[in-house]
Amino acid sequence: MYKELQDKKQNALLLSLREQQDLYMAAANKKGVLKTTTRLQRQATDRYFARPVSW
């Protein structure tokens, strides 16, 4: 039971991190300040969180 709660908490944390990153990326996109480094970082985090790269 406790382990399940920990896993849920961890997943929620990762999700909120992911959402924050998406919001930041959207804002950066609007301002047109997106650089290749950000894209590389995004690909790295996608790999880290085992999510498909969106490009």
Secondary structure, 3 states (H helix, E strand, C coil): CHHHHHHHHHHHHHHHHHHHHHHHHHHHHHHCCCCHHHHHHHHHHHHHCCCCCCC
